[in-house]
Amino acid sequence: MPELRKDPIVSRWVIIATERSKRPSDLVRPDDTPKPAEKPKFCPFDEGNEHATPNEVLAYRREGTAPNSTGWMLRVVPNKFPALMIEGDLGRRGDGIYDMMNGIGAHEVIIETPDHNAHLADLSEDQFQDVLWAYRDRIMDLKKDKRFRYILIFKNHGERAGASLEHTHSQLIALPIIPKSVAEEMTGCKSYYDYKERCLFCDLVSQEIEDQKRIVAENEDFLAICPYAPRFPFETWILPKRHDAHFEDATKYEIKNLTLLFQRTLKKLKKALSNPPYNFMLHSSPVNMPDLPYYHWHIEITPRITRLAGFERGSGFYINPTAPEVSAQFLKELELP
């Protein structure tokens, strides 16, 4: 059983996921030498290999096809090597100054397409939109579990970004606690709201539209920007223009417009940086909280083209060699087919 342990100094929770030691790539240092793309002999995410994954919890399928068989367009399955386990209770307890609880949660994989060689950026519009609907459907289902306080959706693209399998996929982890990075965002936004009675993210959207210096792309409902103080070169955020605390509350029309802007942004990053490794994270409000007037869901995309070294890890400061205004202008002017 995994454990959640709390660092008493900085109030940071850490998952001690002993089950994941079964992963064959665990603790292996990635080789930075570029390798020619080639299909592995066996990929558990390929169509026809459904027996190699746990049973699907969601699938978008062609009519008449059976669960856990061929004929799917998108599948969601429990992670075979989960960071957290779905069964059991939290079992909160202490050991002197140390706090811990059982590693309870859900860890799922969204297999975005049956095509082994496809990239998320290059899927059809309908396929990309299906990925976003799958995120929403799984959040709506898992938020019914009262043990969970937060659901994080993220993607690791490329080995240096943490992807252990080449087949394009994203992941979902439901947690019994609110992640520290999200809690810090919420604290900052709450302080701003208490002082100005306005949402900080809404003000940020308004100012970026007025300034026009860091905008990558926009449409009626969404804005893509390189944020004012980015941690990484070409870091890009996607924000709804309308205040909304929960991603899963987005309308059908908004999901369509999010698809158009999100995919366009990924295409630009892929072309500009020669298909870089990247992570993206969907930050939404905690699932057990009502519509918060001070917090605004958003997506953060962080290309992994620089490395964290001793100063960054020791100080918490990030050194970014590229100004966001330069990154945004470059991406904005980049033409796509």
C-alpha positions, 0 to 999 in steps of 0.5 A, a space after each residue: 500500500 502506498 503512503 502519503 507523508 507530510 514534510 513538517 517543515 514546508 507542509 509538502 506531501 510526498 507519495 511513497 509509491 512502493 508499487 511503482 518499483 515494479 516498473 521496468 524503467 524505474 530509476 533508469 537515467 534517460 539517454 539524451 542521444 536522439 534515437 530514430 522513431 521506431 515502433 516497439 515490438 509490443 505496446 500495451 496501448 496499441 489496438 489489439 493489445 487490450 488484454 495487456 491493460 486493466 479493464 477500461 473505465 471509459 471508452 469511446 467506441 465504434 458502435 457494436 464493439 465490446 468493452 476491452 476489445 478492438 474498435 475503440 477511438 479512445 480508452 481510459 484504463 487504471 494505471 497498471 503501476 499506480 502511484 495511489 490505490 483506489 481500495 481502502 480508507 485514508 487511515 490518517 495517523 501520526 508518528 510523533 511530529 510526522 503525519 501520514 495516511 494511506 496512499 488512497 486515490 485513483 490513477 488512470 491513463 487516457 489512451 488518446 488514440 489507437 494510432 501508436 505513432 500519432 502525436 496529440 497535436 496532430 490528431 483530428 479536431 474530433 479526436 482532440 475534442 474527445 480527449 477533452 471530453 474524456 477528461 471531463 467525464 472522468 472528473 465528473 465520475 470520480 468527484 462523487 467519491 468523497 475521499 477525493 479532494 482534488 483531481 489532477 490531469 496531466 500529460 508527459 510527452 517525451 522521455 525527458 518529460 517523464 513519459 515511459 511509453 511512446 504511445 500518446 497518452 495523458 494521465 489522471 490522479 485523484 488525490 485525498 489532498 489539495 496539491 501544494 502548487 494548487 493550494 499556493 495558487 488559491 492562497 494568492 488568488 484569495 488574498 487578491 480577491 479579499 483586497 480587490 473583490 475581483 478574480 486575479 486571473 480575470 484581471 490577468 486575462 484583461 491586462 494581457 488582452 490590453 497589452 498584446 505583448 505575451 499573447 500566443 493565440 486567442 479565440 472567442 472563449 480562450 486566451 493562450 499566453 506566455 505568462 509574465 514570469 515563466 519558469 521555463 522558456 516558451 512556457 504557455 498558459 491557456 485560460 478561459 476568458 469567462 470566469 469559471 472555477 471548474 474545468 468540468 463545467 465548460 459548455 459544449 461550445 467552450 470545449 470546441 473552442 478550447 480544442 481549437 486553441 489548445 491544439 493550435 498552441 501545441 502545433 506551434 510549440 511542436 514546430 517552433 521547438 522541433 517536437 520538444 518534450 513537454 508537460 501540461 497540467 490542468 489546474 482546476 478548483 478542488 472537487 468538493 468546493 463550490 464555484 469559487 469567485 477567486 479561482 480560475 481553471 487553466 492549463 499550463 504547458 511547460 516545454 522541457 528544454 532546460 534543466 533544473 540544477 542545484 541553484 533552482 532546486 536549492 533556492 526555489 528560483 527558476 532561471 529562464 533565459 528567454 523573455 516571455 515577450 520574445 517567446 510569445 511573439 515568435 509563436 504568434 508569428 509562426 505560420 502553420 499549414 
